[in-house]
Amino acid sequence: MGAANPVAAAERVREVARSLGLRKLKIAAVTGDDVLDVIRSGDYPIVETGQPAASLGAKLVSANAYLGVQPIVDALAGGAEVIVTGRVADPALFLAPQIHEFGWSMEDWERLGRGTVVGHLLECAGQISGGYFADPGHKDVSGLARLGFPIAEVREDAVAIITKVPGSGGKVDARTCKEQLLYEIHDPSRYLQPDVIADFSQVSVTEVGPDRVLIDGGTGWPRTDTLKVSLGYLDGFVGEGQISYAGPGAAERGRLALEIVAERLKLIRVECREIRYDLIGANAIHGAKLSATDHVPYEVRVRVIGRTDTWKDAVRVANEVDALYTNGPAGGGGVTKSTREIVAMWSTLLPRHLVKPMVRYLES
């Protein structure tokens, strides 16, 4: 939970435990991911821009390093029954229990790599048991309203069976496992994690029974000397307005509405760093060129969204869509509008010796 408060979350867990009559529940809070002061006082380039992170000045509001397994392993060794962490790498949540159970060395790169395969497969929960997979007529999945979360049955050598809660909806098969294995992966042979560089390139996926898939192979290489840090910074404001048109000529009325708003924003001199004019249902995802079709939508939703440097201009973007109710094309309805401040994300790398994970224990 980057930029969150794991100690406060652990205290809340204790309150819930006590309200349920659970006594002597040992809770651990893993901290140390907050490296904002370190980043502000150093010279660490932003990966995306090359500029020093400290140059963001007061706009920099958070800096959280991706911790690895060590503090979670320490908490498990300390008898923790519930562990709340700050920002950690997602697979670490699943790699740590394997290390704790099997006593793997923190330099057993092959097992750490294989354990990371298991962690990566589980990290998105129901995504590997049919969620984010279903495509009616092509990849049918039944019982999605009762989707079963996945389970990994792991051996000491990190060979695992992926399955799910018996009787639950969804499915676990070779296809769901392969899609999740490749999810968010750039180079499958060099998946950089805080504890190991995992190599997924030789992983084998074999169905061994209904909703049971054997995962074997995979390895790992020595970890890097740096940790990734997510930087949260204030990046202006966003104003957004939406309105719907339906029936004959809906798309034409929607396009006219967008033209009116675009001209109005010029007339009142609203300054936008970025702005989008979308017809949801016609071109909002793929854009006008790729969305060109002979199909004439019977209903569309106009969306205008602009990023500005001031709250006032963001409000004005949203208000101009609201004004379409009576000042725009016929038949508009269902207006929504919002204005919000944006905390955007960049990243940097920090020498791992500057990050000091800690574990704090609480008891219900």
Buried (B, 14 or more C-beta within 10 A) or exposed (E): EBBBBBBEBBBEBBEEBEEEEBEEBBBBBBBBBBBBEBBBEBEBEBBEEEEBBBEBEEBBEBBBBBBBBBBBBBBBEEEBBBBBBBBBBBBBBBBBBBBBEBEBEBEBBBBBBBBBBBBBBBBBEBBBBBBEBBEEEEBEBEEBEEBBBBBBEBEEEBBBBBBBBEEBBBBBBEBBBBBBBEBEBEEBEEBBBBBBBBBBEEBEBEBEEEBBBBBBBBBBBEBBEBBBBBBBBBBBBBBBBBBBBBEEBBBEBBBBBBEBBBEBBEEEEBEBEEBEBBBBBBBBEEEEEEBEEEEEBEBBBBBBBBBBEEBEBBBBBBBBBBBBEEEBBEBBEEBBBEBEEEEEEBBBBBEBEBBEBEBBEBEB
